[in-house]
């Protein structure tokens, strides 16, 4: 990272987090995706191998499905900790 965040290692983002990443992003590396997920107590990282920084445009259908699925989980009641696995 050019300017690493001052993020305490013992603190995690507490809310469930969906990270959608284009593996061919010229500005943000694949490693940054894993680092971002590591800052969350409950993260799901989905990598699109052929997508760039504009993954939401290039893979619109799949991204929309992921967001709808994620929001349905969020709307199903109180947050519970369900481990997500890194995909891709």
DALINSUL-V588926 format. One record per residue. N is the residue number from 0. RES is the residue in one letter. SS is DSSP state (a for helix, b for strand, c for the rest). PHI is phi in whole degrees, 0 to 359 (NA if undefined). Layout:
BEGIN
n-><N | N>
res-><RES | RES>
ss-><SS | SS>
phi-><PHI | PHI>
END
This chain:
BEGIN
n-><0 | 1 | 2 | 3 | 4 | 5 | 6 | 7 | 8 | 9 | 10 | 11 | 12 | 13 | 14 | 15 | 16 | 17 | 18 | 19 | 20 | 21 | 22 | 23 | 24 | 25 | 26 | 27 | 28 | 29 | 30 | 31 | 32 | 33 | 34 | 35 | 36 | 37 | 38 | 39 | 40 | 41 | 42 | 43 | 44 | 45 | 46 | 47 | 48 | 49 | 50 | 51 | 52 | 53 | 54 | 55 | 56 | 57 | 58 | 59 | 60 | 61 | 62 | 63 | 64 | 65 | 66 | 67 | 68 | 69 | 70 | 71 | 72 | 73 | 74 | 75 | 76 | 77 | 78 | 79 | 80 | 81 | 82 | 83 | 84 | 85 | 86 | 87>
res-><X | X | X | X | X | X | X | X | X | X | X | X | X | X | X | X | X | X | X | X | X | X | X | X | X | X | X | X | X | X | X | X | X | X | X | X | X | X | X | X | X | X | X | X | X | X | X | X | X | X | X | X | X | X | X | X | X | X | X | X | X | X | X | X | X | X | X | X | X | X | X | X | X | X | X | X | X | X | X | X | X | X | X | X | X | X | X | X>
ss-><c | c | c | c | c | c | c | c | c | c | c | c | b | c | c | c | b | b | b | b | b | b | c | c | c | c | c | c | c | a | a | a | a | a | a | a | a | a | c | b | c | c | b | b | b | b | b | b | c | c | c | c | c | c | a | a | a | a | c | a | a | a | a | a | a | a | a | a | a | a | a | a | a | a | c | c | c | c | c | c | c | c | c | c | c | c | b | c>
phi-><NA | 291 | 233 | 299 | 290 | 272 | 245 | 301 | 297 | 271 | 249 | 229 | 293 | 275 | 275 | 304 | 226 | 255 | 246 | 247 | 224 | 271 | 295 | 264 | 297 | 281 | 261 | 237 | 285 | 303 | 299 | 294 | 295 | 295 | 298 | 297 | 297 | 293 | 273 | 245 | 290 | 219 | 233 | 241 | 250 | 243 | 260 | 256 | 302 | 262 | 268 | 252 | 299 | 259 | 305 | 294 | 269 | 287 | 233 | 306 | 299 | 292 | 297 | 300 | 298 | 299 | 293 | 298 | 301 | 297 | 291 | 297 | 298 | 294 | 271 | 274 | 130 | 300 | 295 | 233 | 276 | 239 | 293 | 253 | 251 | 288 | 251 | 105>
END
